[in-house]
Amino acid sequence: MLHWAEDNKIRTKRNGDYEIPQRNGVDWKSDFKFVTKLDSMLADGLDDKLKKKEMKMCNELYKFYSQIYIKDILRKK
């Protein structure tokens, strides 16, 4: 996710800061918070496995954010 955000950030004209594009109307920040929350729950042993809805969301995020890696692999060939 961090790699995707770095490669897709856009410089704003207003103050020169960077903005990360949304995923289907959802902020990248929200997606990142969701993933880190699940990661810390699993690492701390609070849950031993993900719920069905959590796993579905993780798969959706993986499909979207892993696209950048495929592009990188193709560029290097």
Secondary structure, DSSP 8 states (H G I E B T S, - for coil): -HHHHHHH-EE-TTTS-EE---BTTB-HHHHHHHHHHHHHHHHHTS-SS--HHHHHHHHHHHHHHTHHHHHHHHHH-
